């Protein structure tokens, strides 16, 4: 998580480089942000699965996994779970959970 924070300006809490989506637009990282993160860390991040997928495909499994993990976050953070405009709820909507 600390690596992701390097992309965000600490004083304002805003992303001036376009690496993160605004909450209203579904939260999460943009393709530009994912590419920058992977370049810097040697990682293999991917963006959200937002389109139609075949059941049992790799993307379908990624979506199922994200939805399961974020459902656990909804339990851990009931305040965010109740707010339809929270980053958690917006990200789940974008992933079609």
C-alpha positions in Angstrom: 0.0 0.0 0.0 2.9 2.4 0.7 4.0 2.1 -2.9 0.6 3.3 -4.1 0.8 6.3 -1.8 3.8 7.5 -3.7 1.6 8.3 -6.6 -0.7 10.5 -4.6 0.2 14.0 -3.5 0.2 13.9 0.3 -0.7 17.5 1.0 -3.9 17.6 -1.0 -4.8 14.0 -1.2 -5.4 14.4 -4.9 -3.8 12.6 -7.8 -2.3 15.1 -10.2 -0.8 12.5 -12.6 -4.1 10.8 -13.6 -3.2 7.5 -11.9 -6.4 7.1 -10.0 -10.1 7.4 -11.0 -12.3 9.9 -9.1 -14.7 8.3 -6.7 -17.7 9.5 -8.9 -16.2 7.7 -11.8 -15.8 4.3 -10.1 -12.7 4.7 -7.9 -9.6 2.5 -8.5 -6.6 2.9 -10.7 -6.5 4.0 -14.3 -4.5 2.1 -17.0 -1.9 4.9 -16.8 -1.6 4.4 -13.1 -1.3 0.6 -13.4 1.4 1.0 -16.0 3.3 3.4 -13.9 3.0 1.2 -10.8 4.2 -1.9 -12.8 7.1 0.0 -14.2 8.2 1.2 -10.8 7.8 -2.0 -8.9 8.1 -4.7 -11.5 4.6 -5.8 -10.5 1.8 -7.3 -12.5 -1.3 -5.3 -11.6 -4.3 -5.2 -13.9 -7.2 -2.8 -14.1 -10.8 -3.7 -13.1 -12.8 -6.3 -15.0 -15.7 -4.1 -16.2 -17.0 -5.8 -19.4 -18.8 -9.1 -20.1 -16.8 -12.2 -19.4 -17.3 -15.9 -20.1 -18.1 -17.9 -16.9 -15.0 -19.6 -15.6 -12.5 -17.4 -17.5 -9.5 -15.8 -15.9 -11.3 -12.4 -15.8 -14.4 -14.0 -14.3 -12.3 -15.5 -11.5 -10.6 -12.1 -10.9 -14.0 -10.5 -10.6 -15.3 -13.2 -8.2 -12.1 -12.8 -6.1 -12.3 -9.0 -5.9 -16.0 -9.2 -5.1 -15.4 -11.6 -2.3 -12.5 -9.5 -0.9 -14.5 -6.3 -1.1 -17.5 -7.9 0.5 -15.2 -8.5 3.5 -14.2 -4.9 3.5 -17.9 -4.0 3.6 -18.2 -5.9 6.8 -15.1 -4.3 8.3 -16.1 -0.8 7.3 -19.9 -0.5 7.9 -19.8 3.3 7.5 -18.4 3.0 4.0 -20.8 0.1 3.2 -23.8 2.4 4.1 -22.6 5.3 2.0 -23.4 4.8 -1.7 -20.8 7.3 -2.7 -17.9 5.7 -0.8 -14.9 4.6 -2.8 -15.6 1.0 -1.7 -19.1 1.0 -3.1 -18.2 2.9 -6.2 -15.4 0.3 -7.0 -17.8 -2.6 -6.4 -20.2 -1.0 -8.8 -17.5 -0.6 -11.4 -16.5 -4.2 -11.0 -20.2 -5.2 -11.2 -20.2 -6.9 -7.9 
